[in-house]
Amino acid sequence: MAWKFASATSAACFATLGVFSTAAYDRGAGELELLCARILGGALILGAFGLVRRAPLPSGRLLVLVLLLGCFQLGTTTGLLVGFNKAP
């Protein structure tokens, strides 16, 4: 049941990204500000889930994989935000 809630929440956040990004751009925000807000917000939420569930921190190969996936996410999110900014 928790995974269904997490999936629905993730989908809702992704679906509203364009609306909130456009509103932020209209108020003078740039890609860096939006990227920092998105990454920090996600880290706070995931960190809270980890603390509640008392999940161990990744180590070894899993840590390397997590860092690589984080870099990939930064790249794709930057591209998405730049695209939102340049779209008519």
CNS distance restraints for C-alpha pairs under 8 A (distance, minus, plus):
assign (resid   1 and name CA) (resid   5 and name CA) 6.52 0.50 0.50
assign (resid   2 and name CA) (resid   6 and name CA) 6.17 0.50 0.50
assign (resid   3 and name CA) (resid   7 and name CA) 6.00 0.50 0.50
assign (resid   4 and name CA) (resid   8 and name CA) 6.12 0.50 0.50
assign (resid   5 and name CA) (resid   9 and name CA) 6.07 0.50 0.50
assign (resid   6 and name CA) (resid  10 and name CA) 6.06 0.50 0.50
assign (resid   7 and name CA) (resid  11 and name CA) 6.15 0.50 0.50
assign (resid   8 and name CA) (resid  12 and name CA) 6.16 0.50 0.50
assign (resid   9 and name CA) (resid  13 and name CA) 6.19 0.50 0.50
assign (resid  10 and name CA) (resid  14 and name CA) 6.20 0.50 0.50
assign (resid  11 and name CA) (resid  15 and name CA) 6.01 0.50 0.50
assign (resid  12 and name CA) (resid  16 and name CA) 6.29 0.50 0.50
assign (resid  13 and name CA) (resid  17 and name CA) 6.25 0.50 0.50
assign (resid  14 and name CA) (resid  18 and name CA) 7.99 0.50 0.50
assign (resid  16 and name CA) (resid  20 and name CA) 6.18 0.50 0.50
assign (resid  17 and name CA) (resid  21 and name CA) 5.82 0.50 0.50
assign (resid  18 and name CA) (resid  22 and name CA) 6.06 0.50 0.50
assign (resid  18 and name CA) (resid  84 and name CA) 6.89 0.50 0.50
assign (resid  19 and name CA) (resid  23 and name CA) 6.31 0.50 0.50
assign (resid  20 and name CA) (resid  24 and name CA) 6.09 0.50 0.50
assign (resid  21 and name CA) (resid  25 and name CA) 6.09 0.50 0.50
assign (resid  21 and name CA) (resid  34 and name CA) 7.24 0.50 0.50
assign (resid  21 and name CA) (resid  81 and name CA) 7.34 0.50 0.50
assign (resid  21 and name CA) (resid  84 and name CA) 7.32 0.50 0.50
assign (resid  22 and name CA) (resid  26 and name CA) 6.15 0.50 0.50
assign (resid  22 and name CA) (resid  84 and name CA) 7.14 0.50 0.50
assign (resid  22 and name CA) (resid  85 and name CA) 7.39 0.50 0.50
assign (resid  23 and name CA) (resid  27 and name CA) 6.52 0.50 0.50
assign (resid  24 and name CA) (resid  28 and name CA) 6.49 0.50 0.50
assign (resid  24 and name CA) (resid  29 and name CA) 5.36 0.50 0.50
assign (resid  24 and name CA) (resid  30 and name CA) 7.93 0.50 0.50
assign (resid  24 and name CA) (resid  34 and name CA) 7.83 0.50 0.50
assign (resid  25 and name CA) (resid  29 and name CA) 4.88 0.50 0.50
assign (resid  25 and name CA) (resid  30 and name CA) 6.37 0.50 0.50
assign (resid  25 and name CA) (resid  85 and name CA) 7.14 0.50 0.50
assign (resid  29 and name CA) (resid  33 and name CA) 6.20 0.50 0.50
assign (resid  29 and name CA) (resid  34 and name CA) 7.04 0.50 0.50
assign (resid  30 and name CA) (resid  34 and name CA) 6.43 0.50 0.50
assign (resid  31 and name CA) (resid  35 and name CA) 5.94 0.50 0.50
assign (resid  31 and name CA) (resid  78 and name CA) 6.96 0.50 0.50
assign (resid  31 and name CA) (resid  81 and name CA) 6.04 0.50 0.50
assign (resid  31 and name CA) (resid  82 and name CA) 6.52 0.50 0.50
assign (resid  32 and name CA) (resid  36 and name CA) 6.06 0.50 0.50
assign (resid  33 and name CA) (resid  37 and name CA) 6.14 0.50 0.50
assign (resid  34 and name CA) (resid  38 and name CA) 6.07 0.50 0.50
assign (resid  34 and name CA) (resid  81 and name CA) 7.81 0.50 0.50
assign (resid  35 and name CA) (resid  39 and name CA) 6.10 0.50 0.50
assign (resid  35 and name CA) (resid  74 and name CA) 7.76 0.50 0.50
assign (resid  35 and name CA) (resid  77 and name CA) 7.17 0.50 0.50
assign (resid  35 and name CA) (resid  78 and name CA) 6.80 0.50 0.50
assign (resid  35 and name CA) (resid  81 and name CA) 7.87 0.50 0.50
assign (resid  36 and name CA) (resid  40 and name CA) 5.88 0.50 0.50
assign (resid  37 and name CA) (resid  41 and name CA) 5.80 0.50 0.50
assign (resid  38 and name CA) (resid  42 and name CA) 6.09 0.50 0.50
assign (resid  39 and name CA) (resid  43 and name CA) 6.08 0.50 0.50
assign (resid  40 and name CA) (resid  44 and name CA) 6.14 0.50 0.50
assign (resid  41 and name CA) (resid  45 and name CA) 6.32 0.50 0.50
assign (resid  42 and name CA) (resid  46 and name CA) 6.01 0.50 0.50
assign (resid  43 and name CA) (resid  47 and name CA) 5.72 0.50 0.50
assign (resid  44 and name CA) (resid  48 and name CA) 6.10 0.50 0.50
assign (resid  45 and name CA) (resid  49 and name CA) 6.35 0.50 0.50
assign (resid  46 and name CA) (resid  50 and name CA) 6.10 0.50 0.50
assign (resid  47 and name CA) (resid  51 and name CA) 6.16 0.50 0.50
assign (resid  48 and name CA) (resid  52 and name CA) 6.16 0.50 0.50
assign (resid  49 and name CA) (resid  53 and name CA) 6.10 0.50 0.50
assign (resid  50 and name CA) (resid  54 and name CA) 5.61 0.50 0.50
assign (resid  50 and name CA) (resid  55 and name CA) 5.10 0.50 0.50
assign (resid  50 and name CA) (resid  56 and name CA) 7.84 0.50 0.50
assign (resid  51 and name CA) (resid  55 and name CA) 6.66 0.50 0.50
assign (resid  58 and name CA) (resid  62 and name CA) 5.76 0.50 0.50
assign (resid  58 and name CA) (resid  63 and name CA) 5.04 0.50 0.50
assign (resid  58 and name CA) (resid  66 and name CA) 7.94 0.50 0.50
assign (resid  59 and name CA) (resid  63 and name CA) 4.69 0.50 0.50
assign (resid  59 and name CA) (resid  64 and name CA) 7.83 0.50 0.50
assign (resid  60 and name CA) (resid  64 and name CA) 6.65 0.50 0.50
assign (resid  61 and name CA) (resid  65 and name CA) 6.23 0.50 0.50
assign (resid  62 and name CA) (resid  66 and name CA) 6.08 0.50 0.50
assign (resid  63 and name CA) (resid  67 and name CA) 6.20 0.50 0.50
assign (resid  64 and name CA) (resid  68 and name CA) 6.19 0.50 0.50
assign (resid  65 and name CA) (resid  69 and name CA) 6.09 0.50 0.50
assign (resid  66 and name CA) (resid  70 and name CA) 6.08 0.50 0.50
assign (resid  67 and name CA) (resid  71 and name CA) 6.29 0.50 0.50
assign (resid  68 and name CA) (resid  72 and name CA) 6.25 0.50 0.50
assign (resid  69 and name CA) (resid  73 and name CA) 6.11 0.50 0.50
assign (resid  70 and name CA) (resid  74 and name CA) 6.23 0.50 0.50
assign (resid  71 and name CA) (resid  75 and name CA) 6.33 0.50 0.50
assign (resid  72 and name CA) (resid  76 and name CA) 6.28 0.50 0.50
assign (resid  73 and name CA) (resid  77 and name CA) 5.93 0.50 0.50
assign (resid  74 and name CA) (resid  78 and name CA) 6.02 0.50 0.50
assign (resid  75 and name CA) (resid  79 and name CA) 6.28 0.50 0.50
assign (resid  76 and name CA) (resid  80 and name CA) 6.17 0.50 0.50
assign (resid  77 and name CA) (resid  81 and name CA) 6.10 0.50 0.50
assign (resid  78 and name CA) (resid  82 and name CA) 6.09 0.50 0.50
assign (resid  79 and name CA) (resid  83 and name CA) 6.06 0.50 0.50
assign (resid  80 and name CA) (resid  84 and name CA) 6.24 0.50 0.50
assign (resid  81 and name CA) (resid  85 and name CA) 6.22 0.50 0.50
assign (resid  82 and name CA) (resid  86 and name CA) 6.24 0.50 0.50
assign (resid  83 and name CA) (resid  87 and name CA) 5.95 0.50 0.50
